[in-house]
């Protein structure tokens, strides 16, 4: 078993933290890094009344002398707030509950960097400090430092959240300590609730709050109540009372113990935070995850106390874990980010090391060269992978506070509030010295290794680093007089499950704009968790109708309630069919505009669809050269569900233009929000390459989106002296006797042209050092295995985009002479309940045509109607069995109409003329259709939506005739639906970029029907010859009828032969019927395939092959049919004759 897991990062962090402390006592910690003071203050309960307070602090050169007043305040820190002044404001932290100034004096530095104090107090309980905030106030400047006082052991503290959406919004957080080591538990409840609808006396300042009874209800275990909507709470009947204490005494009777809960009438005018302590409320995480039982927090109406006002499910809050994998230049590793809750800082774990045997040398070289670890504002562009511009596409250093470069201290010389959020080197270098690190050049390098914490690195909220780009820089010393930095490696920061081993299942939605702007938008959120953050990635937005080439700014955008109709391209009243802004929670403020109440810090006060107010406006590029730098943006929103009852799927995204023509209206463009589903390919249908087939099992690759790594699972049995296994360029041709040879599958898939001679030995390098398809090089060979299992991840094996491996093949090699032994096509894996695959073919088979072969297309159509990319296989040559001519650089396009007899006429002026013109269903460049120069500059592989849908060659490149098969992937090639290519035609133009029409064929459905056939086997029977005769009589090309060579076998001692014949193409069902008639009658009057304008006068209409019955024909020829009662045949019939006679006699009587 070849499975290698890293130790879970959370356990590593916990173990490291505990190594400095006595585990047997309660211990709390506050992490500080602001205003020139960095370090930790720990609190340890020595006995029932005394607490030891220990400081490990450092000052910076900028602030060497410091005097701090220190105290504990009521509320914890919200680390989602990245403004150090705002997060530490007294309004947010609440009243002071403990002051250390009188007992312990002011905290004076230098002098108290490693001081220890003792104070009479308790850490938990009614007067405890757990879950509150430690606040330091500078005596002179009154600057503040603040930190949540939290536990060191992550396993003893738990968090749950009840988030309300309507008619009130906000959250109630339950934070509890589990009892351990004889120490009792404790629970703190934080509420932050406010109304989202106008209330009576809303403007009365003397009554800023409403007060409500509140209880925890549990669903009936015998009913499916937990599936019901939270919009109607009447299905809840039972107050949570597992101990059976009775009315108003159960755990769920919160109001009986704590009093009523307050809800702000207007969150913009009055604070809404409150805190409660409840030592009776002790839950286990299992209480919130038991199937068929769900806990709900219910608020009652303040005017009608017996009526429910709102309810919501209480959900266990799991720590957030994000990872990024970096594999480049022989160094591989990962960086793990973990945040327990929004009230805790983020922990980081860096593990980078050499992949090969020369580890120490490579690691040392890396440590010498590395200059910085930074998080950039955008994830790298996936289709740039393998190019030098890949890391450059990640935007700039993530700096949402817009800190100016000249005020940022050198790395390690400031505190974390002084650096941009993404400047990890600045914040972490030379810090956390007491934690585990594995430096190669301690103090002499910019390397980061081991464990760190960061108080300005949120994994959630508006300024989350989730899904952004992690970039490592190295020094460029080519010019000693001018040493610069250059990106060395980069990757996307993606979501993982709590244990850090598996990727978090994500759901991705997308929007494709096609008129009058083109662009793509992705929405990403954990699957079936609509309460989680949603990441919105605008990949690009470009004006495409030709009306303007100028960049435009400050475009509002929103999600509207309906999918767009055909008015998306109207010049007047555009996109009105989308309805109003999506507002499922009924946010309304009477006569006041809802936009007056909508603020980024209170997203629930906004309508769900009102995104520009929450996260910002858009920019649209006039030309593609500016698209990436101008229009590529990323946002994080906390109130944008992709699943559940209020999902935005099926709604529309509308982009506004406040400066456009009045007749058109304010809506510039709109498009529907559809699913963008994960990709999966499987190689499991194996073909032998002339030897006996013994291998079985599968190779499976999955990828959630183009921004995620690919996961590979290998399970193979029946191996026999094998070694390498690789992905090759084309799919397996099942009808060949040797289907795995280089003449059909060619070499390894290697789109980046990696020099195989420079690749390290197997498993000794990183994935970028091998050919993309060299799986055994990346992960290890099959040497010595008869059964092999392995699980891997690969940052360089895409299932999306132009370099996708879908539709290619896997070849297993023998160790001896590296001979090809078995192969299988990588086919899409999907459930019929989720999607269906459609296949189409453009068959070039006209006998007097100018190209011979086919263009096959496959696409997945998901249940919501969304479409995958189209995989295209091209196999074309010049007509004639012996024609070996090769021509290059043929452009090709889809035309609007089918072709007929004109496909084979000699004059190129009239050839393929019935096809009409290039297919452009989305009116690309409608305002300036004759500006060919503009079109050719803007349309291309890097801007596929800017091309006419039919302009395939502009997106994928030209094709060649008489050369190798190729497999291509197109993101803008729909096969069916209102806009579908089936029923149109493919037109191939002349060689060397000629504009003359050269050959054409219609795009038709490609069916696959198979039939078992048993034939009498004449002497010297050859399958290939039989198939050729069959095709000749039926008048069809070889790709419409072939046989599965693996299933061909002899019957009745060689007298018969059994085959599985596959009928393919648009008339596959007719071919199956015609062949049955032909075999039965020996004759077929007319060819099965009608070819316009062509009649084959020399066609043979008969064949001499006959079907074989279930009895052995050799046995029939040796029987005697003399009619004697004494031969075998007659004696076998005697019992039947007696039975017939008895039956007749019985009927007579």
Secondary structure, 3 states (H helix, E strand, C coil): CECCCCCCHHHHHHHHHHCCCCCCCCEEEEEEEECCEEEEEEEEECCCCEEEEEEEEEECHHHCCEEEEEEEECCCCCCCCCCHHHHCCHHHHCCEEEECHHHHCCEEECCCCCCEEEEECCCCCCCCCCCCEEEEEECCCCCEEEEECEECCHHHEEEEEEEECCCEEEEEEEEEECCECCECCEEEEEEEEEECECCCCCCCCCCCEEEECEEEEECCCCCCHHHCCCCCCCCCCEECCCCCCCCCCCCCCHHHHHCCEEEECCCCCCCCEEEEECCCCCCCHHHHCCCCCCEEEEEECCCCCCCEEEEEEEEECCCEEEEEEEEECCEEEEEEEEECCCCCCEEEEEEEEECCCCHHHHHHHHHHHEEEEEEECCCCCHHHCCCCCCHHHHCCECCCCCCCHHHCCCCCCCCHHHCCCCEHHHHHCCCCCCCCCCCCCCCCCCCCCEEEEECCCCCCCCCCCCCCEEEEEEEECCCCCCCEEEEEEEEECEEECCCCCCECCEEEEEEEECCCEEEEEEEEEECCCCCCCEEEEEEEEEECCCCCCCCEEEECEEEECCCCCHHHHCCCCCCHHHCCECCCCCCEECCECHHHCCECCEHHHCCCCCHHHHHCCEEEECCHHHHHHHHCEEEEECCCCCCCCCCCCCCEEEEECCCCCCCCCCEEEEEECEECCCEEEEECCCEECCCCCCCEEEEEEEECCCCCCEEEEEEEECCCCEEEEEEECCCCCCCCCCCCCHHHHCCECCCCCCCHHHCCCCCCCCHHHCCCCCHHHHHCCCCCCCEEEEEEEECCCCCCCCCCCCCCEEEEEECHHHCEEEEEECEECCCCCCEEEEEEEEEECCCCCCCEEEEEEEEEEECCCCECCEEEEEEEECCCCCCCCCEEEECEEEECCCCCHHHHCCCCCCCCHHHCCECCCCCCCHHHCCCHHHHHHHCECCEHHHCCCCCHHHHHCCEEECCCCEEEEECCCCCCCCCCCCCCEEEEECCCCCCCEEEEEEEEECEEEEEEEEEECCCCCCHHHHHHHHHHHHCCCHHHEEECHHHCEEEHHHCEEEEEEEEEECCHHHHHHHHHHHHHHCECCCCCCCCCCCCCCCCCCECCCCECCCCCHHHHHCCCCCCCCCCHHHHHHHHHHHHHHHHHHHHHC
